[in-house]
Amino acid sequence: MKIHFIGIGGIGLSGIARLLQSYDNEISGSDIKETTLTKTLQSEGMKITIPHNESAINNQDLVIYTAVTKQDNSELLKAKQLGIKTLSRREALEMIVKNKKVYSVCGAHGKSTTSAILASILKDTNALIGAESKDFKSNCRVKNSDVLVFEADESDGSFVDSNPYCAIVTNAEPEHMEFYNYDYELFYKHYEDFINKADKKVLCSDDEFLASQNGDKVSIKDIKNIQYQLVDNLPKTTFEFLGETFEVYGFGEHIALDAALAIKAALNEISLSEIKENIKSYKGIKKRFDILQNSDDFAIIDDYAHHPTEIKATLQSAFKFAELKNIDKVIAIWQPHKYSRTIDNLESFIECFEGVDELIILPVWSAGEDKKEIDFKELFKRYNPTFADKIITKQNEIIINEKSYKNGLIIGFGAGDITYQLRG
């Protein structure tokens, strides 16, 4: 088939495009602006149109569009005018997973890491995750297997449609509540439906809701002797679980917990000894504690965390990393993501940066939302924050408002374009 993707530059849709291209479909796509990812997709043989333009739609058999695509999008209108079948990403998902034995990972936090670790452990399976694994250097891996490791998405409720053979849930903290109309009963009903669809269930029982559900449970209390070390100047966590000692890339109790969930799920396919060996292939994922520069007294880390729970956990990893490298200053750069999320979690955002030596706040990345007034200067005054429109990254240096930072650990948080600014 000839398939066109509207919003192909998104991490979720690009993975689906790659998977369908591997099945000998002819893929094209479009997005608002050119990025490293759209350039990569083009180099992989996909025809990419930047920005959206109705001329991109001609003789395709199918158009798949991302959840944020507006109904007046010119390409979507053209497809309907020509009678081309259109599917939302959620609708297309059912078609993609229906014949697979799906290990479906979801949760408000940690699902990308857990999915990527599980994909490294189950090295001979297909994988479709919401981040770029540094193990197989993509968000998509295709193997001759009926098993699919899949990162499911609760932001639009589509995780319920992921055909889970094994449901792995890291936590069920309320998030993306605008989609659920702030109806908590509806929110938890989606999780119940997802879990109940699966033959196998691996749930983090540290979450109160998940503790009440049926399934195999994993708790941080089950994990013993967690230790952190630098190996070749990179962060590694070792821990004991199920009577074995494991080593995994990254720092933090949350990393050990994500890994334990993946290990428990993988036991449905392979032995514990194989898991122990295969997990060493996991090298982290792009934009999750992603170390961009790393010298003796200076480091830059990029992290996708855009919720206070994620920021707080990742900062603990950053403090440990700085301690082991003998770096005495941690500077956080925060690009708030969406006005709705910032307002919904305002008190937690104010608290989560506790312990940083300096806080730099960039403008809100709206993700298409209408602007709302938030008095960051007053609300975050305890940190005496610096406000900047952008950051400039060079080798062993970051420049903010013409001030040069040449030492310390600098960690950026956000799901907007901060990742490109940190990469220069």
Helices and strands as residue ranges (DSSP letters): E 2-6, H 11-22, E 26-30, H 36-43, E 47-49, G 54-56, E 62-65, H 74-81, E 85-88, H 89-97, E 101-106, H 111-121, E 126-133, E 138-141, E 147-151, G 158-161, E 164-169, H 184-197, E 200-204, H 208-211, E 216-218, G 220-222, E 224-231, E 234-241, E 244-249, H 253-266, H 272-278, G 279-281, E 290-295, E 298-303, H 308-324, E 330-334, H 339-344, H 346-352, E 358-361, H 376-379, G 381-383, E 386-387, E 392-394, E 397-400, E 403-405, E 408-413, H 418-422
